[in-house]
Amino acid sequence: MKKLLLVLLAASIHILLFAQVDVYPGHWWAGMKNPKLQLMIHSPNIGVGSTVTIKYPGVVVEKVNRVESKNYLFVDLNISSSAKAGSFKIQIQNAGKVVSINYELKKRRPGNGQQFAQGVNSSDFVYLLMPDRFSNGDESNDRVTGMKDQTLNRDSMYHRHGGDLQGVINHLDYLQQLGVTTVWMTPVLENDMPNRTEHGYAFTNHYKIEPRFGGEAAYKSLSDALHKRGMKLIQDAVYNHVGIHHFTVVDPPMKDWLHQWPSYTKPNYKDQTLFDPYAAQADRKQQTDGWFTREMPDLNQGNPYVANFLIQHAIWSVEEFGIDGWRIDTYIYCDLDFMNRCNKALSDEFPKLTEFGEVWVTGTINEAYFTENNLNTRFKSNLGGVTDFQTLFQGIQPAVKDGNANSLYQTLSNDIVYKNPMNNVIFLDNHDMTRFLSQVNGDEDKLKIAIAWLLTCRGIPQLYYGTEILMKGVSNPDGLVRSDFLGGWKEDKQNKFTAEGRTNKENEVHDWTMKLANFRKSSSAIKTGKMTQYVPQRGVYVYFRYDGNQTVMCIMNTGRNDSPIDFSSYDERTKGFSKARSVTGNEVFNLNDKTSIPSNRMWVLELMK
């Protein structure tokens, strides 16, 4: 009996010693183009004298890397093209003990990316939403035991409100009817932080989907539901920083996992330092290595282990969840050589996947530097596109708000600096900015002009949730632009997802958006056609979208007075056509006649023979 007790005790100690062995990534796939995989193994004292053995055809342990922290091992594998999908054991011998970890090589998704990772392009209409503020589809995950933030208070702009991924699934009919083809959500990875977890940008575990959003199962369900409808999914990625409670910050593998400073140092927010030929190295370093906030420490992407961790997670996410587009947060604060490497690693595995970066800068040259461009510079970015802040700040915003149509004309004329400006994501506002309706002092007619421009200009249009139902908000503080979409919670007395729950003004703008977006779906000229713009006259800005099958004429009057329109003035594009049909109304114009466009209006006209 005593001997049996000793055996059981030894077994229990063995289990306790290895109960917390975590492996990242937790599984991989056979048939990846890159045969290299680096496993991060995390457990107390796992790096002290451990040996690692794998016996599986086509899988070879090339190197076991021991780092500063004894709690980590980084294991380099080579997974040959002959390796088949299946499970195997990772045997770790440590201090006389042996632990076996089950590991799986999965079969890749059908088509190796043909039914997903299909890319987001100028044919799409992207809807940006915050899951916590859109709809609560599963109240059981509103609070999750053991997580640091247990607050749930819809009356507070900074607390969680309970929205989740099931809530998004529940309203896909609404989005599809609106004309949306693609959903982009603020990050869905775990944010186990004590406060301000509603935005999602402070990751605490890359390989866990936020449990209060429904976890991995809900995210896969959303991806599947979108793809069944022929819609797409964009994931919001963050390479620059993590949350202060991320496990690699709480227990760092090595000192230089993060950028270190003698005291807390922010970026200088000067993107110019990255391309300024006269910039001081100290300024460049602060821009890329400064911590975004005290709660969001800066990752050292120059550390090869950090780089591998981030790149592999990106590939893992696209394959695991069937992602079609990849939006990269805080791009201008990242190590750009690392970003080129990461972008290429994703495109090598998923050639059609769209990648675009948040490039919040001022100036077209500044913006173009961070994407594929025609500039003669030492560094050349391989990023496909960017969030186009220039067509907002220097384009549609002053055009509509201040009546300065020339600013929009001028900004678009600078497209010569981009390799492909059609890859840029154009927008009116987002989760960090004052909503457009508030920018124009609540003028719904000006908002309608902006929406019409958004859905007819070159590029990939993105609408921030609630813009179509006249949601307002000023970004100081940012919580005011992140209000709930009413009707997404069962206790809501109003349901803005339905025509009955909206006011007449809300329905007017909603229906305006819906008409334009659904026309856009079938408009080859707008989706992939060319563009011709005319120098604005008396506040009237005219541009055409056209191809061999269709011509669309867009007339924007940002002036204070009604303005005459002589269609013959635009015969370079109108020649051969006799009539023009309004896309948003019942009007039909004879191109031989002169007419007048009211102040503060935009017409979208399809030309006819």
N, C-alpha and C positions, 0 to 999 in steps of 0.2 A: 504493500500500500504506500509506504514512504517513497519507494522508488517511482511509483506511478505519479505521485504528487510532484516529485522533482521533475519528471518528464513534462507534465502539464504546465508547471511553472516556467520551465525553459521555453516551451512552445509559446506561452503567453508573452514572455519577454521578447521573443523573436518577432511576434506580431506587432507589439508596441513599438519596437525599434524601427519598423518599416511601415507603420500605418500611415505615415504622412509623406510618402514618396510621391512627388508630383512630376509628371513628364510633360513638357511642352515642345511641340504640339502633341496632343494626346493620341493622335492617329495621323496617318498619311495615306497616299494613294499610289498604287502601282501605275506605271505608264506616264509619269511626269517627264517632261522634256529634260529638266535638270535632274541628274541622278543624285545630286548632293543634298543631304539633309543633316542639320545639326540639332540634336536633341538637347534641351536644357533639363537637367534632372536636379530637383530641389528637395532636400531632406536634411535634417540635422546630421552633420558629420559625414555626409555621403561622399565627400571628396577626399577623405583621409584614407589613402592607400587602397582605394577601390579599383577593382578590375571589372571590365564589362565584356560579356560574351553574348553573341547572337548566332544561332545556328538555324539559318533559313536560306534556301536557295536564292541567290541573286542579291542578298543583303550582306554587306561587309562592314565591319567596324574598322574604320581607317585610323582613327585617333581618339584617345580619351584625353580631354583637356582639363587640367586642374587649375583653378584660378585662385585669387586671393582668399575668397571665402571658402571655408571647409564645408559649407552647406550646399555647394553646387558642383556638378559635373557637366561639362559640355562634350557631347559625344558626336563625332563626325561619322556619318554613315554614307556609304555609296550604295544606291539602290539601282541596280542595272535594269536595262530594258527587258531582260528575261524574267525578272521577278514577277510572280503572280500575286493576285489579291489573295489575302489569307491572314491568319494570325500566327504569331510566334512569341517566344519568351525573350525578354531582355534579362539576362542573368547578371546580377551585380553582387560581387563578393566583397565584403567590407568587414574588416576586423574579425575574421573567422565566421562571419554570418553570411548567408546567401539569401538574397531576395529575388523573386521572379516577378517580373512585371509583364502582364499581357499587353501586347502591342498588335495593332491591326494595320495592314495595308489594304485599304478599301479599293473597290472598283470605281473608276472615275464615272462621273455622271454621264448619261447617254449622250453620245455625239461629241464628247470631249469639248464642250463649250459651244456647240452649235445651237442648242436649245436654251442656253443661258450665256452669260458673258457675251451677249450679242451686241453690246455697245449701245450708247445713247447718242443720237445725232440730231441734226437740224430738222429731221422729220418728227421729232418728239416734242411733247409739251410736259414739262417737269413741274410737279407740285411738291413744294417743300413744307414739311410739317414737323411739329414737335410732338412725339408720341404722348408725353405726359399731359399735353394741353389739347389734344385733338378729340379723344373719345375714350371712355372707360368701358371696355367690353368684358372685363373679367374682374369683378370686385374682390375675388379671393386672393389676388396678388397685390392688393393696394399696400399692405404692409407685409414684410417678410421677416420672420423671426431671425434674430441674430445679426441683421444689418444695422449699421450705425445710425441711419436716419429713419426714425419711426414716425416722423411728422406726416400728417395728411390734412391739409387745410386749403380749401379752394379760395378762401378769403385772403390768403397771403400770396403775393406774387412770387415769393422766394421758396415756398414750401412745395412739396409734391402735391399734385392734384389727382393722381390715380389713373390717368390715361395710359393706354397700353397697346400692344400690337393687335390684340383681338378687336380693339376699338377701331383700328385702321381697317382690318378685314371687314368689319361690319358695314363700313361705308364706302367700299370699293364701287358699288353701284353709283353712288353720288359722284365720285371722282370720274368714273368712266363716262357718265352722262354729261359731265361738265366739259369733256374733251381731253382730259388728262390721259397721257400714255405712260407716264413714268412717275414713281413715287421716290422722293428723296427725303429721308428722315434725319434729324439730328441724331448723334451717335446712340447706338443701342447696346454697347458693351457695358459690362458691370461698372457702376460708379458707387462703390461702397464707401462714401464719404460722409462726414457728420452733418453737412449742410450743403445747400445749393446743388442738389443732385438732379434737378429737373432738366438741366441743359445737356448733360451727358458727356461733357468734354474732359472729364477727369477720370480716366480709366484706372481701375484697381486690379483687373484681371482681363487680359486680352482674350483669353479663351473661354470666357463666360458671357453669355448674353444676359443683360440686366434682368434679374428674376422678377422685379416689379413690372416689367413689360411682358412677362410671360415666359422668359427664358428661351432656350434653343428651339424647343418644339414650336412655340408660337412664331418665331422668326422664320422657320422653315415653312410653316403653314401660310404665312403671308407671302413668302416668295412663290410658293406653289400656286396660291390663289391668283397672284398677279400674272404669272406666266400662263395659266389656263385661260385668262382673259386676253392674252396677247399684249399684256402690259409689262413694264420693266421695273427693276429695283436698283436704286443707287445706295451704296453704303458710304457713310461719312467716316473717313479715316483720319486718325491723328498720329503723326510720327514725331512731332516736335516735343511733346511733353506727356506726362502721365499725372495721375492724382497722387498726392503726398502719401496716401495709404496703399498705393500699389505694392504688391509683395516684393518687387525688386527695389523699392525705396525703403520699405521697412527692414528688409534683409538684403542689402545690395550684394550682388556677386563679386563686385570689385569697386574700388573707390571711384574710378573714372567711368562707371556706368552712367553717372550723371555729370553734367558740367558743374564744376566746383568753383566757388567764389569765396573770398575771405568773409564777405557778408552778402546779404541778399542783394542781387543785382538784376534789374529788369533789362529787357532789350531797350535800345535807344529809339526803336520804331523808325529807323532811317534805312529803308530798303536801298536807297541810293548808294550806301556804303558798299554794296555788293558788286556794283558795276562802275562806280565813280573811279576814273583813272587816277585820281589824286587822293583817294581815301586813305586814312590812317588805318593800319592793321588793328589797332586797339578798338576803333569804332566798328570795324567789320566783326571782330570777335564779340563785342557786346551785342550786336544785332542778332547773331546766330546762336550765341551761347547763353544769353541772359534768360532768366527764369520768367515764364509768362506771368505767373503770379506766385505768391508764396505757397499756395496750395497746389501748384502745378509745376513741379520741378522739370528741368530741361534735360532731355535725353541726349547722350553723347553719341551721335550717329557715326562719328569717326572711330568708335570702338567696334571692332569687327564682330564681337558677340552681340552687341546691341543691334548692329545692322542686320545680322542674320535673323535675330529674333523678330524684328519688325517686318523684314521682307517675307519670311516664311509665314508669319501671321496673315499678311495680306493675301498671299497665294491660298492659304488654308481657308480664309473667309470666302473668297470667290468660289472655290470649289465646293465648300461645305454648304453654303447657303444659296448658291445659284445667283450670284450678283452680276448685274449687267453694266453698271457704271461705278466709278470710284472717285468720290470727291475728297480732296486732300485739304485738311484744315491747316491754317497758319503756315502756308507754303513758304512765305518769304522769310521765315525764321529758321528754316531747316538748312542742313548742310546740302548744298545743291548738287555736289558730286554724288553724295549718297542718294539723293532723289532721282538722279538720272539712272543710277544702278537699280534702284527699286522699281522705277517706271518700266525699265527694260525687262526686269525679271517677271513682272506681271504680264507685259505684252508678249513675252516669249511663250508663256504658258497659255495665254488667252489673247490671241491676236486681235480680236474684235472688241475687247473690253475698252470702254472709254474712261480716260483718266483726265480730270481737270482739277486745278488747284485754286484755293482761295488766295487771291492776290489783291489784297486791299491796299492799293497804292494810289498816288495821284500822278497822272501823266501817262500817255500812251506808250512812250518809250520805256518807262519803268515797268509797265504791265507786260509789254512784249518781251522783255528780257527773260521773264520766267517761263515762257512757252516757246514753241517752235517759231522762229522769227527770221527776218531778213537782215538782221543787224550784224555788223562786222565786229564781233567781240570775242575775247579769249574763251569764255565759257559759252557753250551752246546747249540750251535746254532741249530735252527730248519730250517734254510734256505736251500732250495733244492740245489742250486748251485751258482757259482760265475763267474764273468768274469775272465778268467784264464790268468792273466798277467804272470804267471811263465812259461807256455809253450811258451810265446812270448819272454820275457826278457832273460830267461835262457835256452830256447829251440830252437825254429826255427830261431830266429834272429841271435844268434851267429853261429848256424849251417850253415846257408846260407850265411851270411855276412862274417864270418871269417873262414868258412870251418871247424868249430868245431862241428862235428856230435855227439861227445861224450856228449856234453852239453844237447842235446835233449834226448839222451838215458837216461842220469842221471836224468833229470827232470821228465820224465815219470815213471822212476823206483820209484819215491817218491809218486806215486799214492796210496800207502798203507795208507796214512794218511786220505784219503777221504772215506766217506761212499759209495759214488757213483760218481766217476770221470766222468762218462758219462753225468752227469748233468751240468758239467762245460762248459761255452761258450768259445770256442777258437777263436782267431782272429789274424790278422796281424797288424792292426792299427785301429784308431777311430778318432773322431772329435777333440780330444785333443792332438793327437800325430803326430809326423812326419810320413808322409805316407811311406809305406814299400818300394816302388820303390825308394824313395829318400834315405832311409836307406841303400840300396844296390847300391847307386850311379848310378841309372838309368839302371841297368843291367836287361833286360827283362827276360833272362834265369833264373836268380836267383828268380825273381818274380814268374815265372812259377813253379819252385820247391816249393816255399812257398804256392802257391795256391793249388798245388797237395797235399801237406801235409795237408793243412787246410781241404780239402774235403775227406780225407781218414783216418785221425787220430781219436782217440776216442773223444767223446764230441759233442757239438753242434756248428757247424761252423757258424761264422758271418763274412760277407764281408762288408767293408766300401764302400759306393757308389763311383763309378769311378775307383776303383782299377782295374777292368776288362778292362778299356780303358786307362790305363797307366797314371792316374792322379798322379801328384807329389805335393810336398809341405813340407816345414819344419815348425815345430810347434812354432818357435820363430820369429814372433808372431803367435798365433793360427789361425788367419784369413787366413793364407796362406795354411792351410790344409782344408779349407772350401770353395773351389772354386765352381763356378756354373757347373752343368752338361750341357755342350753345346748342344743345340737343345731343351732345355726346355723352351726357350723364343722365341717368334715369330720373333724377330729381329736377332737371331743368324744366322750367315752365315754358320756355320757348325752344323750338327746334328749327334751327337755321338750315338743317339739311333738307327741309321741305319747303315748297313754295308757300304753303299755308302758314308756316312759322316765320316767314320773312315779311318785312314791310314792302310797300310798293317800290320804294327807292332801292332797297336791297335786291328785290326781284329784277328790277330794271338793269342793274349792273351785273347781277348773276347771269341773266339771260343774254346780255350783250357779250359777256365773256364766253358763254356756252356757244353762241352762234359763230363767233369768230374762231374759237378753238376747233369746233367740229367742221367748219369750212376748211380750216387749215389742214385737217386730216386728209382731205381729198385734193388739196391744192399742190400740184407738183411745182408750180411757180414759186410758192412761198417756201415749201419744204426744202427744195434743192435747187431752185432757179437762181438766175443772176439778179443783179440789182443795178438800177440807174437812178441817181438822185439829181435833182435840179437845185440850183442856187435859190434859196428862199427869197420871195418877193412880198413885201408888205406883210410879213409875218406868216405867209403861206409857204409851207414846205411840201414839195411833191416828190415822191419816189415811186419807182415801179419795181415789181418782182415779176420775172418773166422767164419762160423757156420756150421750146418749140411747140408746146401744146397749149399754153395759157399765158395771159398777161393780166396782172392785177395792178391797178393804179391806186395809190394811197395819197390822199390830200389832207393835210393837217393845217388847220387855221389856228395859230396860237396868238393872233393879233386881237386887238380890242374891238375891231369893227368887222362887219361882214365884208367879204372880199369877192370880187368877180373872178370867175374861172373861164378861161378861153382854152378849150381842149386843143385847138390848133397850135397853141404855143408849145405843145409837147408831142408834135407829130413825129419826132424821132422814134417814139414808142407807140403812139396812137395810130399811126398810119396803117391803113388796111382794116381798121375797125370802124364801125358806125355807131355802136351803142355801148353803154356802160351800165351794168346792173349792180345795185347796192347789195353787198353781202349781208348787211345787218337789217335792211328794211325792204320795202317794196318798190323803191324808186328805180326808174329806168331813165337814163339821160341820153339824149341824142347828141353825139359828139360834134355835130355841125352847129349846135346851138350854144349860146353863151348862158352861163348860169352864175349863181352866187352861193358861196359856202358861208354859213353863219359863223360868227366868232365863237371860239372855244369849241370847235367841232372837228371831227375827223371822219372822212369818208373812206371806205374800202370798197373799191369798185372792180368788178370783173368785166373786162372788155369783151365785146361780142362783135362778130362780123356784121 
